[in-house]
């Protein structure tokens, strides 16, 4: 049998259990969430948001464009000046929202921790495959279903250890939001918006 060596398949996201899951989030993908929140009646300009897996800060900047204050930290020091903190076991300040790209293998724990320490809601960007699990269904989605699922209609490219404008991926991403819940999870498409929301300075360009 011949191996499938297409670029999309070969760049499928995979991380060993011991990894830090270092896949920086493109800033435009975070702006897409914030735009959706504003369009759907979430008043966030005066709110404080926690980003407890901030990596090199690529989500911090776009969050600061929409929120009054961003409390950023990570369990690993990536050399960008953010506090080093174990979000799951350390002391966590109460905030209005928690928004993050959590380590995939600890995403459920990050969500539950965020629920305990967020007054208004939690949002996480995860692989769409995160929705496929009997364990997560029984332990999370069945008991605490998200209010909204925001599925990207265009691919969000995340590369290990670096933020880049180029490349392809076979991995699909969505935002899961625990906000205003009316008894039923709502599904939404995020329309193509990268060209509209991406900024040259996101990648260090002038």
GIZI-V553433 format. One record per backbone hydrogen bond with DSSP energy under -0.5 kcal/mol. CO is the residue of the C=O (numbers start at 0). NH is the residue of the N-H. If there is no record, write none. Layout:
co=CO nh=NH
co=CO nh=NH
This chain:
co=2 nh=4
co=5 nh=9
co=6 nh=10
co=7 nh=169
co=8 nh=11
co=15 nh=18
co=20 nh=22
co=21 nh=160
co=25 nh=28
co=25 nh=29
co=26 nh=30
co=27 nh=31
co=28 nh=32
co=29 nh=33
co=30 nh=34
co=31 nh=35
co=32 nh=36
co=33 nh=37
co=34 nh=38
co=35 nh=39
co=36 nh=41
co=37 nh=40
co=40 nh=42
co=41 nh=43
co=43 nh=46
co=43 nh=67
co=46 nh=67
co=46 nh=68
co=47 nh=95
co=47 nh=96
co=48 nh=70
co=49 nh=98
co=50 nh=53
co=50 nh=72
co=53 nh=56
co=56 nh=60
co=57 nh=61
co=58 nh=62
co=59 nh=63
co=60 nh=64
co=61 nh=64
co=62 nh=65
co=62 nh=66
co=68 nh=48
co=69 nh=71
co=70 nh=50
co=71 nh=82
co=72 nh=53
co=73 nh=84
co=75 nh=77
co=82 nh=73
co=82 nh=84
co=84 nh=86
co=85 nh=89
co=94 nh=118
co=95 nh=119
co=95 nh=120
co=96 nh=49
co=97 nh=122
co=99 nh=101
co=99 nh=124
co=102 nh=105
co=103 nh=106
co=105 nh=109
co=106 nh=110
co=107 nh=111
co=108 nh=112
co=109 nh=113
co=110 nh=114
co=111 nh=115
co=112 nh=116
co=113 nh=116
co=114 nh=117
co=116 nh=94
co=120 nh=97
co=121 nh=177
co=122 nh=99
co=123 nh=125
co=123 nh=175
co=125 nh=173
co=126 nh=129
co=127 nh=130
co=128 nh=131
co=130 nh=132
co=132 nh=136
co=133 nh=137
co=134 nh=138
co=135 nh=139
co=135 nh=140
co=136 nh=141
co=139 nh=143
co=146 nh=185
co=147 nh=176
co=148 nh=150
co=148 nh=187
co=149 nh=151
co=149 nh=174
co=150 nh=189
co=154 nh=156
co=155 nh=157
co=158 nh=23
co=158 nh=161
co=161 nh=158
co=161 nh=163
co=171 nh=127
co=172 nh=151
co=173 nh=125
co=174 nh=149
co=174 nh=176
co=175 nh=123
co=176 nh=146
co=176 nh=147
co=176 nh=178
co=177 nh=121
co=178 nh=180
co=179 nh=181
co=185 nh=148
co=187 nh=150
co=188 nh=190
co=189 nh=152
co=192 nh=196
co=193 nh=197
co=198 nh=201
co=199 nh=202
co=199 nh=204
co=200 nh=203
